[in-house]
Structures are given as structure tokens and as C-alpha cells.
Amino acid sequence: MSESFGSKVKNTAKKIVRIILITALIAGIIIFSFMYWGVYDEGVRAGTVLRISKKGIIFKTYEGQLNLQTFGALKGVNPIAEAFDFSVESSNEQVLKDLETVALSGERVNLHYVKRYATFPWRGETMYFITKVERPEH
């Protein structure tokens, strides 16, 4: 009788461990999915693209920098240069082409972006990803 009780305890313990492992795996997948695809912020930044480059040793990612011009409240004061670092997903070929064009021309553009919750080495160095390049009409 004690053997059957012992085997029942072992089976119950195995089931509990299995349930805990499956729950942890599902929770991990949900958290990873949220951090990878979730969008924290969306917006537009205007300025001139200083650079767009492909970087990395193992994972090659596209990184860029936008020069924002913040103007002071006083007339005649020089604008303070502020930089906005961003990444571009390699699958977004049209955005990469547009960024290269405006980086060479030096024209002022509006960059539409999304901010993700986390960075991943194969995706980009920043949490900001450009989704669209808008060239304002003059």
C-alpha cells in the first residue's frame, strides 16, 4: 500500500513540475512577444539626417542619426544642435533608400518612428525605429 502511495506522490509531483514548466514557458513567450513587437511610443521628429550606416560584427543593423534644431527663446541666439539616434529594420528597404537619399541631399525631413520596449542585438542598437520618411513640400 505504501508503494502505491509513493508512486502517486511521484506522479503528482511530476505533473506539478510539468505544469509549472509549461506555465513559465508560455509566460516567457508572452513577455518576449510583448517586448519585441509592442510599441511604447509613436511620433514624428523633424531635422536633417546626418548619417545612415550598416553596423555590427555578428548582427548587421542599420543605424542613423537625425540632427534636430532646438531654437532658444532669444532672438539672435545660435540654435543648439541635438541628435536623435535611430534604427531601421533591414526589411524596410524603401525607408533605407529614402534615408540614404536625404542624408546625401541634406534636406530637412520628417521621420515617423515607433519606440519599442527593448533592444535586441539583431534588430538595432536603439529602441527607436523609423517607419516612414516624409519630405515636406517647399
CYANA upper distance limits for C-alpha pairs under 8 A (distance plus 0.5 A):
  1 MET  CA      5 PHE  CA      6.92
  2 SER  CA      6 GLY  CA      6.56
  3 GLU  CA      7 SER  CA      6.67
  4 SER  CA      8 LYS  CA      6.61
  5 PHE  CA      9 VAL  CA      6.81
  6 GLY  CA     10 LYS  CA      6.78
  7 SER  CA     11 ASN  CA      6.60
  8 LYS  CA     12 THR  CA      6.53
  9 VAL  CA     13 ALA  CA      6.52
 10 LYS  CA     14 LYS  CA      6.61
 11 ASN  CA     15 LYS  CA      6.70
 12 THR  CA     16 ILE  CA      6.72
 13 ALA  CA     17 VAL  CA      6.66
 14 LYS  CA     18 ARG  CA      6.55
 15 LYS  CA     19 ILE  CA      6.60
 16 ILE  CA     20 ILE  CA      6.65
 17 VAL  CA     21 LEU  CA      6.64
 18 ARG  CA     22 ILE  CA      6.65
 19 ILE  CA     23 THR  CA      6.52
 20 ILE  CA     24 ALA  CA      6.56
 21 LEU  CA     25 LEU  CA      6.61
 22 ILE  CA     26 ILE  CA      6.65
 23 THR  CA     27 ALA  CA      6.56
 24 ALA  CA     28 GLY  CA      6.51
 25 LEU  CA     29 ILE  CA      6.74
 26 ILE  CA     30 ILE  CA      6.72
 27 ALA  CA     31 ILE  CA      6.63
 28 GLY  CA     32 PHE  CA      6.51
 29 ILE  CA     33 SER  CA      6.51
 30 ILE  CA     34 PHE  CA      6.66
 31 ILE  CA     35 MET  CA      6.67
 32 PHE  CA     36 TYR  CA      6.46
 33 SER  CA     37 TRP  CA      6.35
 33 SER  CA     38 GLY  CA      7.85
 34 PHE  CA     38 GLY  CA      5.36
 35 MET  CA    116 ARG  CA      7.60
 35 MET  CA    117 TYR  CA      5.74
 35 MET  CA    118 ALA  CA      6.26
 36 TYR  CA    116 ARG  CA      7.63
 36 TYR  CA    117 TYR  CA      7.69
 36 TYR  CA    118 ALA  CA      7.32
 36 TYR  CA    119 THR  CA      8.48
 36 TYR  CA    120 PHE  CA      8.48
 37 TRP  CA    116 ARG  CA      7.65
 38 GLY  CA    116 ARG  CA      6.53
 38 GLY  CA    117 TYR  CA      7.09
 39 VAL  CA    114 VAL  CA      6.79
 39 VAL  CA    115 LYS  CA      6.26
 39 VAL  CA    116 ARG  CA      5.32
 39 VAL  CA    117 TYR  CA      7.22
 40 TYR  CA    114 VAL  CA      7.85
 40 TYR  CA    115 LYS  CA      5.90
 40 TYR  CA    116 ARG  CA      5.91
 40 TYR  CA    117 TYR  CA      6.48
 41 ASP  CA    114 VAL  CA      6.15
 41 ASP  CA    115 LYS  CA      5.39
 41 ASP  CA    116 ARG  CA      7.73
 42 GLU  CA    112 HIS  CA      8.09
 42 GLU  CA    113 TYR  CA      6.23
 42 GLU  CA    114 VAL  CA      4.92
 42 GLU  CA    115 LYS  CA      6.73
 43 GLY  CA    112 HIS  CA      6.26
 43 GLY  CA    113 TYR  CA      6.04
 43 GLY  CA    114 VAL  CA      7.13
 44 VAL  CA    110 ASN  CA      6.74
 44 VAL  CA    111 LEU  CA      5.90
 44 VAL  CA    112 HIS  CA      4.89
 44 VAL  CA    113 TYR  CA      6.61
 45 ARG  CA     68 LEU  CA      8.29
 45 ARG  CA    110 ASN  CA      6.08
 45 ARG  CA    111 LEU  CA      5.78
 45 ARG  CA    112 HIS  CA      7.15
 45 ARG  CA    113 TYR  CA      8.39
 46 ALA  CA     66 LEU  CA      8.48
 46 ALA  CA     68 LEU  CA      6.98
 46 ALA  CA    108 ARG  CA      7.43
 46 ALA  CA    109 VAL  CA      6.09
 46 ALA  CA    110 ASN  CA      4.83
 46 ALA  CA    111 LEU  CA      6.69
 47 GLY  CA     66 LEU  CA      6.54
 47 GLY  CA     67 ASN  CA      5.86
 47 GLY  CA     68 LEU  CA      5.23
 47 GLY  CA     69 GLN  CA      7.19
 47 GLY  CA    108 ARG  CA      5.58
 47 GLY  CA    109 VAL  CA      6.13
 47 GLY  CA    110 ASN  CA      7.19
 48 THR  CA     66 LEU  CA      6.09
 48 THR  CA     67 ASN  CA      5.71
 48 THR  CA     68 LEU  CA      7.47
 48 THR  CA    102 VAL  CA      8.25
 48 THR  CA    103 ALA  CA      7.74
 48 THR  CA    106 GLY  CA      6.54
 48 THR  CA    107 GLU  CA      6.46
 48 THR  CA    108 ARG  CA      5.16
 48 THR  CA    109 VAL  CA      6.60
 49 VAL  CA     64 GLY  CA      8.02
 49 VAL  CA     65 GLN  CA      6.50
 49 VAL  CA     66 LEU  CA      4.92
 49 VAL  CA     67 ASN  CA      6.61
 49 VAL  CA     99 LEU  CA      7.78
 49 VAL  CA    102 VAL  CA      7.14
 49 VAL  CA    103 ALA  CA      5.42
 49 VAL  CA    106 GLY  CA      7.32
 49 VAL  CA    107 GLU  CA      8.39
 49 VAL  CA    108 ARG  CA      8.15
 49 VAL  CA    109 VAL  CA      8.24
 50 LEU  CA     64 GLY  CA      7.86
 50 LEU  CA     65 GLN  CA      5.99
 50 LEU  CA     66 LEU  CA      6.09
 50 LEU  CA     67 ASN  CA      6.74
 50 LEU  CA    103 ALA  CA      6.49
 50 LEU  CA    106 GLY  CA      8.32
 51 ARG  CA     64 GLY  CA      5.70
 51 ARG  CA     65 GLN  CA      5.96
 51 ARG  CA     66 LEU  CA      7.93
 51 ARG  CA    103 ALA  CA      6.61
 52 ILE  CA     62 TYR  CA      7.37
 52 ILE  CA     63 GLU  CA      6.19
 52 ILE  CA     64 GLY  CA      4.66
 52 ILE  CA     65 GLN  CA      7.28
 52 ILE  CA     99 LEU  CA      7.43
 52 ILE  CA    100 GLU  CA      7.02
 52 ILE  CA    103 ALA  CA      7.75
 53 SER  CA     62 TYR  CA      6.05
 53 SER  CA     63 GLU  CA      5.96
 53 SER  CA     64 GLY  CA      6.76
 54 LYS  CA     60 LYS  CA      6.65
 54 LYS  CA     61 THR  CA      5.94
 54 LYS  CA     62 TYR  CA      4.97
 54 LYS  CA     63 GLU  CA      6.83
 55 LYS  CA     59 PHE  CA      8.44
 55 LYS  CA     60 LYS  CA      5.78
 55 LYS  CA     61 THR  CA      5.85
 55 LYS  CA     62 TYR  CA      6.73
 55 LYS  CA     63 GLU  CA      7.42
 56 GLY  CA     60 LYS  CA      5.11
 56 GLY  CA     61 THR  CA      6.81
 59 PHE  CA    121 PRO  CA      7.09
 59 PHE  CA    122 TRP  CA      5.60
 60 LYS  CA    122 TRP  CA      7.55
 61 THR  CA     87 SER  CA      8.03
 61 THR  CA     88 VAL  CA      8.01
 61 THR  CA     89 GLU  CA      7.87
 61 THR  CA     90 SER  CA      7.35
 61 THR  CA    122 TRP  CA      7.27
 61 THR  CA    123 ARG  CA      6.81
 61 THR  CA    124 GLY  CA      5.83
 61 THR  CA    125 GLU  CA      8.17
 62 TYR  CA     87 SER  CA      6.17
 62 TYR  CA     88 VAL  CA      5.83
 62 TYR  CA     89 GLU  CA      7.36
 62 TYR  CA     90 SER  CA      7.17
 62 TYR  CA    124 GLY  CA      7.25
 63 GLU  CA     85 ASP  CA      7.96
 63 GLU  CA     86 PHE  CA      6.37
 63 GLU  CA     87 SER  CA      4.96
 63 GLU  CA     88 VAL  CA      6.86
 63 GLU  CA    124 GLY  CA      7.51
 63 GLU  CA    125 GLU  CA      7.71
 64 GLY  CA     85 ASP  CA      6.37
 64 GLY  CA     86 PHE  CA      5.79
 64 GLY  CA     87 SER  CA      6.57
 64 GLY  CA     88 VAL  CA      8.38
 65 GLN  CA     83 ALA  CA      6.88
 65 GLN  CA     84 PHE  CA      6.03
 65 GLN  CA     85 ASP  CA      5.00
 65 GLN  CA     86 PHE  CA      6.55
 66 LEU  CA     83 ALA  CA      6.09
 66 LEU  CA     84 PHE  CA      5.47
 66 LEU  CA     85 ASP  CA      6.93
 66 LEU  CA     86 PHE  CA      8.31
 67 ASN  CA     81 ALA  CA      7.08
 67 ASN  CA     82 GLU  CA      6.39
 67 ASN  CA     83 ALA  CA      5.26
 67 ASN  CA     84 PHE  CA      6.96
 68 LEU  CA     81 ALA  CA      6.65
 68 LEU  CA     82 GLU  CA      5.57
 68 LEU  CA     83 ALA  CA      6.29
 68 LEU  CA     84 PHE  CA      7.44
 69 GLN  CA     79 PRO  CA      6.63
 69 GLN  CA     80 ILE  CA      6.68
 69 GLN  CA     81 ALA  CA      5.79
 69 GLN  CA     82 GLU  CA      6.74
 70 THR  CA     79 PRO  CA      6.23
 70 THR  CA     80 ILE  CA      5.91
 70 THR  CA     81 ALA  CA      7.01
 70 THR  CA     82 GLU  CA      7.43
 71 PHE  CA     77 VAL  CA      8.38
 71 PHE  CA     78 ASN  CA      7.90
 71 PHE  CA     79 PRO  CA      5.21
 71 PHE  CA     80 ILE  CA      6.93
 72 GLY  CA     77 VAL  CA      6.95
 72 GLY  CA     78 ASN  CA      8.09
 72 GLY  CA     79 PRO  CA      6.92
 72 GLY  CA     80 ILE  CA      8.15
 85 ASP  CA    126 THR  CA      7.57
 85 ASP  CA    128 TYR  CA      8.09
 86 PHE  CA    125 GLU  CA      8.38
 86 PHE  CA    126 THR  CA      6.31
 86 PHE  CA    127 MET  CA      7.90
 86 PHE  CA    128 TYR  CA      5.58
 86 PHE  CA    129 PHE  CA      6.40
 86 PHE  CA    130 ILE  CA      7.41
 87 SER  CA    124 GLY  CA      6.00
 87 SER  CA    125 GLU  CA      7.13
 87 SER  CA    126 THR  CA      6.38
 87 SER  CA    127 MET  CA      7.97
 87 SER  CA    128 TYR  CA      6.49
 87 SER  CA    129 PHE  CA      5.40
 87 SER  CA    130 ILE  CA      7.01
 88 VAL  CA     92 ASN  CA      7.54
 88 VAL  CA     95 VAL  CA      8.19
 88 VAL  CA     96 LEU  CA      7.62
 88 VAL  CA    124 GLY  CA      7.66
 88 VAL  CA    129 PHE  CA      5.75
 88 VAL  CA    130 ILE  CA      6.01
 88 VAL  CA    131 THR  CA      8.15
 89 GLU  CA    123 ARG  CA      6.91
 89 GLU  CA    124 GLY  CA      7.80
 89 GLU  CA    129 PHE  CA      7.50
 89 GLU  CA    130 ILE  CA      8.44
 90 SER  CA     96 LEU  CA      8.37
 92 ASN  CA     96 LEU  CA      7.03
 92 ASN  CA    131 THR  CA      8.29
 93 GLU  CA     97 LYS  CA      6.69
 94 GLN  CA     98 ASP  CA      6.66
 95 VAL  CA     99 LEU  CA      6.53
 95 VAL  CA    130 ILE  CA      7.99
 95 VAL  CA    131 THR  CA      7.35
 95 VAL  CA    132 LYS  CA      6.48
 95 VAL  CA    133 VAL  CA      6.79
 96 LEU  CA    100 GLU  CA      6.72
 97 LYS  CA    101 THR  CA      6.81
 98 ASP  CA    102 VAL  CA      6.80
 98 ASP  CA    133 VAL  CA      6.96
 99 LEU  CA    103 ALA  CA      6.42
 99 LEU  CA    133 VAL  CA      7.48
100 GLU  CA    104 LEU  CA      6.85
101 THR  CA    105 SER  CA      6.84
102 VAL  CA    106 GLY  CA      6.28
102 VAL  CA    107 GLU  CA      6.38
102 VAL  CA    108 ARG  CA      8.38
102 VAL  CA    109 VAL  CA      8.11
103 ALA  CA    107 GLU  CA      8.01
108 ARG  CA    135 ARG  CA      7.79
108 ARG  CA    136 PRO  CA      8.28
109 VAL  CA    133 VAL  CA      7.41
109 VAL  CA    134 GLU  CA      6.30
109 VAL  CA    135 ARG  CA      5.47
109 VAL  CA    136 PRO  CA      6.93
110 ASN  CA    133 VAL  CA      6.57
110 ASN  CA    134 GLU  CA      5.47
110 ASN  CA    135 ARG  CA      6.93
110 ASN  CA    136 PRO  CA      7.84
111 LEU  CA    130 ILE  CA      6.92
111 LEU  CA    131 THR  CA      8.09
111 LEU  CA    132 LYS  CA      6.50
111 LEU  CA    133 VAL  CA      5.41
111 LEU  CA    134 GLU  CA      6.71
112 HIS  CA    130 ILE  CA      6.26
112 HIS  CA    131 THR  CA      6.11
112 HIS  CA    132 LYS  CA      5.57
112 HIS  CA    133 VAL  CA      6.91
112 HIS  CA    134 GLU  CA      8.14
113 TYR  CA    128 TYR  CA      6.84
113 TYR  CA    129 PHE  CA      5.82
113 TYR  CA    130 ILE  CA      4.80
113 TYR  CA    131 THR  CA      5.82
113 TYR  CA    132 LYS  CA      7.62
114 VAL  CA    128 TYR  CA      6.26
114 VAL  CA    129 PHE  CA      5.90
114 VAL  CA    130 ILE  CA      7.14
114 VAL  CA    131 THR  CA      7.60
115 LYS  CA    127 MET  CA      5.79
115 LYS  CA    128 TYR  CA      4.97
115 LYS  CA    129 PHE  CA      6.82
116 ARG  CA    127 MET  CA      5.59
116 ARG  CA    128 TYR  CA      7.05
116 ARG  CA    129 PHE  CA      8.30
117 TYR  CA    127 MET  CA      7.29
118 ALA  CA    127 MET  CA      6.60
119 THR  CA    123 ARG  CA      7.68
119 THR  CA    124 GLY  CA      7.14
119 THR  CA    125 GLU  CA      6.93
119 THR  CA    126 THR  CA      6.67
119 THR  CA    127 MET  CA      6.08
120 PHE  CA    124 GLY  CA      6.88
120 PHE  CA    125 GLU  CA      7.88
121 PRO  CA    125 GLU  CA      7.16
